[in-house]
Amino acid sequence: MPTPPGPTGHPPASPAAPNSPAAPANSPPSAGGKARPGELRTWIAKVLAANAGVQFSVTELARALGHSGGAVGNACETLVSRGEAERVGSKPRMYRATSATATAAQHALPPAPAPVGTRTVPRPAAPQAPAAGPLGGRPEPITRPNGQQYHPRSLAQLPDVEALQRLRKAQVAVLLYGPPGTGKTSLIEAAFPDLITVAGDGDTTVGDLIGEYTQNANGGYEFIYGPLVTAMREGRALLLDDATLISPKVLAALYPAMDGRRQIQVKAHKGETITAADGFYVIAGHNPGVHGAVLTEALASRFSVQIQVGSDYDLAAALKINRTAVRIARHLATAQQAGEVGWAPQLRELIAFQKIADVLGTEAAFANLVGIAPLEDRDAVAEIVAKAVGRPVTALALGRQL
């Protein structure tokens, strides 16, 4: 963690420039006012983004923004948990911008706050009405690291992204479970921009989590820390994707980091002890129907909140995916719940369906939908697809030579 450059985190104050703007008449809502949800975080992000590389204390931000130090401190910590700010000191707490801060500062707000000391806080654009979500009144989609957008869903009467962020702040570990393709990983990536992901499988080792010795260019060996140690040291979120495919003996190396100790011992590296920094958080994904996925009692007990994730077929329709394909998916999902079939297309398959339809046509997309069904369900799926489209449909296959 970088060391603050001085006791206040910035160079000594100098006389304010004569052309520094005066405090605006309409300042941000004070602690007792009715700030919109997330508004204070956006103000703080604007200050940090406009002064990249400069460190601010909670007191400085609170004085300029007209809020209590407690409210500002909490908002700063939320920005840190999202990867939208960086904490670089503790006595006093100092914050500065990250690469994600500018994005967090883009929400429309009322007129600007006052200057912070000798540094001028920029005046935002004139107030605008908040942009409506693409689905009408819903939260706006969030761009994931791969550039795709995630559309928030409801969880405990909150947007799911916000619910997960609150659970992280409270250090309540979460396990998301459901069929592949329902959006578990997408949700986690949208909620935690600082995410480090471990793709679990039966071959995952303790070294894959904690680290191991690797030969360097000089022919010698050096210890390279794994994703668990990196997340602990940097206070980042760690996703165990397909956690239940990882051997219980391997997962046991993680447990001390998740309990009250928040420490692990790296036996392979001189018995070094790693202590988790603030913000470190573990979240996991589980696909119950996947062969070899076993949710042990020891693993389940580490995740106090377990959330079932299914496909949002309403979202599929809103994304303008072929209506007949969505109707078929709903039908198969109902049949799956009744035990009549073992497979139903999830959102991932429906998105792929539309891409295939756009490139090869809907006939090929329906044929592919039949072809990707498990062999034991293929006849039932073909029958349902045939009834929906009004003609026989077989799995996509090569034809005769042209």
N, C-alpha and C positions, 0 to 999 in steps of 0.2 A: 504494500500500500504506500503510495507516495507520501513523503514527509512535507508538511506545509512549509512554505518558504520563510515564514516568520510568525511571531505570536499572533498576528491577526490574519495571516494567510495572504497578505498583499503588501505592496510597498507602502512606506509611510505616506500619510495624507499630505497633499499639497493644496494650496488655495484653489477654490473652485474657479473654473473658467468663467469669465464675465458673461459669456453667451450661453451658459448652461440653462436649459429651460426650467422655468418654475414648476412647482407641483401643479398638476392639472386640477381643474375644478372638480371633475368627476373621477375620483380615485376608485380603486377596486373596493368591493364591499368589505367592511371591517368584520372582525370576528363575530360581532353581534348582528351583522346584516344577513341577508338571505342570498348567499352565494350559490350559484348553480353547482351541482355535483361536478367535482373535478376542476372547478374554475380556479381555485387557489393554486393547484398544481400547474395549471397552464400559465398563470402569471409568473410563477417561479421559473418554469422552463423558459419563458421569454427572456427573463433576466439573465439566466445562465447561458442561453444560446447566443445572446447578443454580446456576451463578454467571455467568449470561449477562452479557456485556459486560465481564467481568473477565478479565485476561490472566494466564496461568500460564507459568512457565518449566519446562523439562524437569527441572531439579533439584528444584523444588518438587513436581512430580507424582511423580517417582521416590521422593522421601523419604516422601511420604504413602502411596504404593501399595506400597512395599516391593519395588520392581523396580530393576534396573540402569538407569542413565541411557540407555545405548545402546538397550535394549529399549523404554523409554518414548519415546525420540526417534523410533525407527522406527515405533512405533504411531501417534504423533502425525502423522508424515508420511503414513502410510497414510490416516488420517482426512482430512487435507488433500486428498490425491489424490481422495478420494471426495466431496469437498465437505461433509464432516461436521465440519470444523473449519477454522479460518482461522489462518494463520501471520502474525503482525503485527510481528515483529521478528527480527533475525538474531544480534545480539550483546548479550545471549543470545537464543536462539530463544524466542519467546513465542507462545502459542496462546490462542484464545478460541473461543466457540461460534458456529455459524452457524444458519440456520433449520432445517438438517437434523440438527443434533447431537442434539436430543431424541429423534428417531426411532432414531438409532444407540444411544442409551442405554437402550432399552426391553427389551433382552434380560435374562432372569432370571439372577441371579448370587448367589453366597454373600454373607454379611454384609458391611457397609460398611467402607471404609478409614478411616484416621485423618484428623484435620483437616489442612488445608494452611495452615501459619502461623497467622494469626489468622482465616482464613476456614474455616468449618466445612463439611466435605464431607458431604452428606446420606447418611443410612443407607438403603440400598435395602430393598425388601421382602424377606420371608423367602425362602430359596431354593426354587425350584420346578424340576420336571423340564422340560427344554427341550421346547417345543412340537414335536410331530412334524409333518413336512411333509404336505401333503394327499395326496401320492402314496405315503406310507409309507416313512419312513427317508430320503427325499430332502431336500435343502435347501428351506427355505420359499420360497414365491414372493416376488418383489420387486415393489413397486408402482412403475410407471413414471410420468412426469410427467402423462400423460393419465388416470391413475387405473386403467388396466388392469394386470393382474398378469403378470409374466414368470416362467416356471418354468425354473430353471437346468437346463442339460444338461451332459453330461460332455465335458471337453476336457483331454487330456493327464493323465488320472486326477485332475482337479480339476473343481469346478463351473466352468462356462465364465466366469461373472462374475468369479470369483476369478482365473482364469488371465489374463483381460484386464487386471485390475488389477495383477497382478504384471508383466506385459509393459510396462504404462505406467510403473511404477516403475523398470524397467530401461531405459526409453526405447527399446523395440523396437517399431517401427511395425507395425501389423496391417492387412491387407486381408481383408475377409470377402467371399466370392463365392458366388453361388448364385442360383436363380430368385427373382423377386419373390414376396413373401409367405411366405418361409421363416423370418422372424424376425431378420434381420440387424440392422435398426435397433432392434428391441425389445431385443435382447441388449446393444447398445451403450448404449442409454438406461438399462438396468438397471445396467450396470457403472459408468457415469460420471454421477452426479447433476449435475455441473457442466458438462454437455455443451452446446456450441454447434454447431448443425447448419447446413450449407450444402447446399441441395438443388440438385445439379448438373444442368445440361442444356447443350444446344448453344449457348444464348444467354448462358451465364455469362461475365462479363468479369473482367478484372483488378480493376476498380473494385469489383465485387461482393465480391471477396475482401478487398482491402486498404482500400478506401474511395474516396470521391470528393467533389468539391465539390457542395453542395446549397444551393439558394436558401432563405434563412431568412425569417421573418415581416417583417423590415424591408426586404426587397428585395435585401439583400446576399447574399453567398455565404460559406459556411463549410465546412470540410473535415470530413466525417463518417467516422470510422474504420469499416472493415468487420469482419466476424467474425474474420478471421485476426489482425488487429492486436489486437482485443479479447481473443482467446484467449491470444495471446502475452503481453500486458501483465498479464493476470489469472491466468496459469498454469493455464488451463482446457483441457479436452479439446475437440478440434475434429473433427467428423465431416464428411467429404466424402461425402455420400450420392449414389450414382450418379456417382462420381468419373470413371468412364471415358466419360461423356457430355460432360465438360468438355474444351474444346480443349487440346491439349498446350501451346500457347503460353501459355495462361492458367495452367495448372498449374505451369509453369516459375517463376512468381513465388513459388510456395510452397516450392520445393525448398531455398533457402538456410536457411529456418527449420527444416528437418528434418535437416540435416546438422550437422557439428561446429560450424559458425558460429552456428547458432541465432539468426540475424539476418536481417532484410530491410531494404531501403531503399525508402522511400516517395517515389519520384521526383516524384509529383504534389503532394507536400506538402513543398516546400523540400528534397527529398533527405533527409528525416529518417530516421534509423536506429532501428529497433525491435529490441530484444533480448528474447528469450523469457525469461519468469520461470520459476522452478522449478515443475514440474507441467504445463507446456505439453506437449501430446501430440496427434498427428495419427493418426486412424484413418479408414479408407475402406471404402465398400461398392461392389461391382461385380456387375452383373447380366449375365452373359455372353450370354444369349439375347436381350437387348434390342437392337433395331435402332439402330445408331450407337455402341454401346458398344465401345470399342477400348482394350485394356490394352496401352499402349506399353511398350517396354523401359525407358524412362526412369522411368515411373511404377512399374512392377513392381519395379525395383531399389531404390526408396525404402522398400518394405515387405518387411522381412526375413521376416515370418511371414504366410503366406497360408492362410486357413482356409476350407474348403468348408462351406457351410451348406445343409442340406436339411431337409425337413419331418420332424418327429418324429410319426409316425402313432400311436405308442403314447401320446403325450401327448394327441393328439386323442381317442383312445378314453377316456382317463382323465378328460378334460374333459366326458365324457358327450355327445359329439357322436354323432349317429345312426350306429349300427354299420354299416349298409348303405352309408352315404355314405363312411365310413372305408375299408370294404372296396373300394369302387369306386376310391377315390383310390390305395390300395395297388396295385390291379390296373393302373391307368393309369400309375403310376410305374414299375412293372416293364416295361410295354409301351414306355414312353418310353426306358428304359435299353436296351431291345433294338432301338430304332430303329423301332418299329412305329407310334408316334404321336409328335407333337412337343410335346404338352402333358399335364400332369397337375395336378389340384387340389393346392394347397399348404395349409399350415395356415390361412392367411388366408382362403382360399376355404371351407374346412371350417367355420371359426368363423362366417363369413357364412351358410353353409348352415343351420346350426342356428338362427341368429337368424331367418332367413326361414321355416324350418319352424315355429318357435314363433309366428310372426305369421300366416303364410298357409297353413300346413300342409305336410306332407312332400311331397305331390304337386307343389305349386308349387315347392318347394325343389329337387326332382330335375329339374323342367323348366328351372329357372333354371341348374342345373349344366350341362345340355346347352347352354343358350343362351350361356353365358359362354366356352365352348370356342372356340378359333380356328376360323374357317370351314373350313379345310382338315382339321381333326381332328373336326369336329362329328359327322359320320356315324359314325365309329368310337366316339366317346364315347357317342353315343345308343344304339348297339348294346350296349355294355358295361353302360350304365345299365339298359337294357331287360331284359337277362338277369338283372341283380341284383335288380330289383324285380318281375320276372315279368309285365311289360306294356309295350307301346310307350310311349316317352316322347319328346316333341318339345319344342323350345325354348319357353320361356314367351312367350306372346303374348296380345294382346287378342282376345276373342271377339266374338260378335254383340251388337248393341245390346240392352240389357235392357228 
